[in-house]
Amino acid sequence: MKLAQLVATTLGIPEDRVSDDLTIDDCDEWTSMKQVALVSALESAYAVEFDIMESIEMDSVGAIREVLRDKGIDVDA
């Protein structure tokens, strides 16, 4: 599943709203509970685990992409 599709599905928003600039602060649907669900979905989809600091850092789609890249995952593939 593409990163944008995973984020959209988890947050319950249209995929066309998902860009690297989308942040937890400017998306009403991105609640703290959805953040937990998003981290879990990312871990399942990409077979990785995130520590608490990584989970906190992932406050935008761009930040999620960066954390995944740091783990050697090509989210654009």
N, C-alpha and C positions, 0 to 999 in steps of 0.2 A: 504494500500500500504506500502510495506517495505520502510524504510528510504533510502536505497541504490537505490531502484527503483525510488523513488520520486526525489532524487538528480540527478540521471542520466537523467531522463525524462526532468526535468526542465532545466538542463544545456545543454542538447542535446549531451550527451556523452554516450559511452557504459557503462553498469552497472559494467562490470568487472574492470573499471578504478576507481570505487568508493571504497575508504577505509577510515578509520578514519584518515589516514595521508594526505588525499587529502586536499589541502588548496587553498584559493583564489589566493595566490601568484604563485602557480605552475600549475594552470589550466587556460589556455588562454580563455577558453569558459566561465569561471566564472567571468563575468564582473559586474560592479556595477548595471547595469540594471537587469542582471540575479540574483543578490543578492536580489534585491527587489522582483522579481518573486519567488525566492526560499523561502523567508520569508513568502510571501503570501500563497504559496502552503503548507508550513508547518502549518501555522495557520489553513488553511482549512482542511487539512488531519487529524490533531490532535486536532481540536476544542480548540485551545489556542490562546492567544494574546501575542505578544512580545513587550516589551518596546524598546526604541531606543538603550539603552545600550546592551540589549540582542541581538538585531539585529546586532550590531557592533561586539560583541564578537563571533558571529557565523561565524568565518572566516576559519573553517575547518569542515570536517564531524564529527570528534571527538568532536569538540566544540559544534556542533549542537546537537549531542547525549547527551552531558553533560547538556546543557540548557534544553532539553526536559526531561531528568531524574530529574532535579531540580524541574520541574513542575509536577512530579509524573507520567510521561508517560514512559511506558516500551516499548522502540522502538524495542526491540528484540522479542516482543510477536507476 
